[in-house]
């Protein structure tokens, strides 16, 4: 995430940030030591997208401060 935003890892750690999803469920988390976006817990595709052929989980990364 830090690399995609063009920030150094330390800059990402100093800013306030939030992860937001469409339904308010936290499917992802950000590892502060590495800047990697990872799944927050085990996800079940059949449960999340049982009637949809293409399963997509959208997530927004909100970083405080000017970019």
ZILIN-V926943 format. One record per residue. N is the residue number from 1. PHI is phi in whole degrees, 0 to 359 (* if undefined). NEAR is the number of other C-alpha atoms within 12 Angstrom. D_CENTER is the distance of its C-alpha to the mean C-alpha in whole Angstrom. Layout:
n->N phi->PHI near->NEAR d_center->D_CENTER
n->N phi->PHI near->NEAR d_center->D_CENTER
This chain:
n->1 phi->* near->28 d_center->8
n->2 phi->301 near->27 d_center->12
n->3 phi->296 near->15 d_center->14
n->4 phi->296 near->13 d_center->12
n->5 phi->273 near->17 d_center->13
n->6 phi->74 near->13 d_center->16
n->7 phi->245 near->18 d_center->16
n->8 phi->288 near->18 d_center->17
n->9 phi->302 near->21 d_center->15
n->10 phi->295 near->16 d_center->18
n->11 phi->293 near->23 d_center->17
n->12 phi->295 near->30 d_center->13
n->13 phi->293 near->21 d_center->15
n->14 phi->282 near->15 d_center->17
n->15 phi->272 near->19 d_center->15
n->16 phi->280 near->16 d_center->14
n->17 phi->217 near->22 d_center->10
n->18 phi->220 near->20 d_center->8
n->19 phi->251 near->27 d_center->5
n->20 phi->230 near->20 d_center->7
n->21 phi->239 near->18 d_center->8
n->22 phi->300 near->13 d_center->12
n->23 phi->260 near->13 d_center->13
n->24 phi->84 near->14 d_center->12
n->25 phi->275 near->19 d_center->11
n->26 phi->271 near->24 d_center->8
n->27 phi->279 near->26 d_center->8
n->28 phi->234 near->24 d_center->5
n->29 phi->219 near->24 d_center->5
n->30 phi->248 near->27 d_center->6
n->31 phi->280 near->19 d_center->10
n->32 phi->292 near->21 d_center->12
n->33 phi->287 near->15 d_center->15
n->34 phi->245 near->17 d_center->13
n->35 phi->81 near->24 d_center->10
n->36 phi->275 near->20 d_center->9
n->37 phi->270 near->23 d_center->5
n->38 phi->229 near->19 d_center->7
n->39 phi->289 near->18 d_center->8
n->40 phi->286 near->15 d_center->9
n->41 phi->204 near->11 d_center->12
n->42 phi->298 near->12 d_center->15
n->43 phi->247 near->17 d_center->14
n->44 phi->247 near->13 d_center->17
n->45 phi->302 near->16 d_center->17
n->46 phi->296 near->12 d_center->21
n->47 phi->284 near->11 d_center->20
n->48 phi->286 near->18 d_center->17
n->49 phi->227 near->14 d_center->19
n->50 phi->299 near->12 d_center->22
n->51 phi->252 near->10 d_center->24
n->52 phi->241 near->12 d_center->22
n->53 phi->290 near->10 d_center->23
n->54 phi->254 near->11 d_center->19
n->55 phi->263 near->15 d_center->16
n->56 phi->231 near->14 d_center->13
n->57 phi->250 near->22 d_center->10
n->58 phi->266 near->16 d_center->9
n->59 phi->217 near->23 d_center->5
n->60 phi->250 near->22 d_center->6
n->61 phi->256 near->24 d_center->6
n->62 phi->252 near->20 d_center->9
n->63 phi->247 near->21 d_center->11
n->64 phi->280 near->15 d_center->15
n->65 phi->94 near->11 d_center->18
n->66 phi->286 near->10 d_center->19
n->67 phi->256 near->12 d_center->18
